[in-house]
Amino acid sequence: MKKGATIRDVAAAAGVSVATVSKYMNGAQRFSAPVEARLKEAIEQLGYRSNPLARSMITGQTGTIGLAILDIRNPHFTSIVKGANRVALQHDYTVLLVDTEESQEREKPLLESLAQRVDGLIVSSRMPDDSVQWLLDLGKPIVLFGRSTRFPIASVGTDSSRAGYMLASHLVQLGHRRVAYLGFARSRWNEERIRGIRSCLDAHGLPLEIRDAQGPSAAAGEHACSSLMLGPNRPDAVICYNDLMALGFIKEARELGFQLPQDVSVAGFDNVPYGEYASPALTSVDFQSEQMGELAMTRLIDELRGKPLVDDLYAQLEPRLVVRESTIKREAGNDAKPAASATE
């Protein structure tokens, strides 16, 4: 097997010291144009590739960023990864991905292991805010999805309370009076969404029925559907914790013999790509998932490069209501008319 070129070979070919080659390769120092031209020519001719492990031992930097998400099967998180990776590539970083699979038991050991291999961490977690201290103890720059009110951690997110209010207001304007929320109590954002929904309904003197699903998945939406739709106080509109849950709910409701959206309007959060192609197409709140990933990665890279935050630790994207066919106007006597598709 042919032995690869070493840093000493490059130094000899370029007529410089090993230290000069190292500084050039790591971008730690600029040299005169003739010297850099000789270095570039020698590296290309010899086919020299630096050893990332050796470089990290010298610089203390791996050129890698850890990204921990809750469930890669959820398109919301897939879009976050896509946005984050796009920014990382633009800045010559590699993303190391960990899927915690919605398991709080696995989350801590996975993140502790990941922290040893990366320069910084971007984390989506279900952990309560008072349990975040151990993340700081990992000794790495961190960006968190969702605001931490107790710890000085850079974070990004959206206003879930406002998003809930927007959906509830949309349904009230369509004439709905029996609204149910199918939530996921273990989520850090669940109470915020309930707060927004309840605020709107209280202002109109309307009740809110709250049910908790087993998980933030389509299967959980399916499982919860019958108890809501076959009970004595069937809602005329259901807001689900996320779009996956809403899509599962719609599937099961149709299998139970209900017509959608004539019998019940359904809406969710995240605006995942599937929602537009469902039948009926799903009304949702767009949390700008790709942009969230981009913003989180930008903030972390700025921190790694010593660039101070110019604003609050928490950066917030605005939720946007996307109206589709799964929510319809309900007149007196339960007559139903389709709502015009629009994006607000």
WOFEN-V11681 format. One record per pair of residues at least 12 apart in sequence whose ideal C-beta (glycine too) atoms are under 6 Angstrom apart, sorted by sequence separation. I is the first residue (numbers start at 0). GAP is how many residues later the second one is. If there is no record, write none. Layout:
I|GAP  I|GAP
//
This chain:
97|12  144|12  326|12  270|13  6|14  23|15  270|15  97|16  131|16  180|16  249|16  266|16  267|16  268|16  322|16  66|17  248|17  269|17  323|17  120|19  128|19  131|19  260|19  322|19  119|20  128|20  245|20  259|20  294|20  119|21  120|21  121|21  122|21  123|21  128|21  321|21  95|22  103|22  245|22  64|23  114|23  320|23  13|24  220|24  224|24  228|24  13|25  24|25  114|25  215|25  219|25  242|25  291|25  215|26  217|26  221|26  241|26  290|26  71|27  184|27  216|27  220|27  224|27  241|27  242|27  13|28  64|28  66|28  220|28  224|28  236|28  237|28  238|28  239|28  241|28  12|29  159|29  163|29  167|29  176|29  178|29  179|29  180|29  181|29  182|29  183|29  217|29  242|29  287|29  62|30  63|30  64|30  65|30  66|30  67|30  68|30  69|30  217|30  221|30  70|31  160|31  164|31  168|31  181|31  246|31  9|32  63|32  67|32  69|32  159|32  163|32  167|32  171|32  183|32  212|32  242|32  286|32  9|33  159|33  163|33  167|33  160|34  161|34  164|34  284|34  285|34  160|35  164|35  9|36  245|36  284|36  285|36  8|37  9|38  283|38  282|40  4|41  242|41  282|41  145|42  181|42  281|42  4|43  67|43  280|43  282|43  280|44  281|44  282|44  279|45  279|46  65|48  179|48  270|51  65|52  64|53  63|54  69|54  64|55  65|55  66|55  67|55  68|55  179|55  61|56  181|56  61|57  177|57  183|57  60|58  177|58  178|58  179|58  180|58  181|58  182|58  125|60  175|60  265|60  266|60  175|61  264|62  264|63  260|65  170|66  260|67  166|72  261|74  166|100  162|122  157|129  155|136  155|139  155|140  153|145  142|153  174|154  175|154  165|155  173|155  174|155  142|156  162|156  173|156  142|157  161|157  153|159  154|159  155|159  157|159  157|161  140|162  140|163  146|167  121|174  121|178  119|180  119|184  118|185  75|194  75|196  74|197  74|198  82|207  86|207  81|208  79|209  83|209  87|209  78|210  82|210  86|210  90|210  78|211  82|211  86|211  79|212  83|212  75|213  79|213  83|213
//
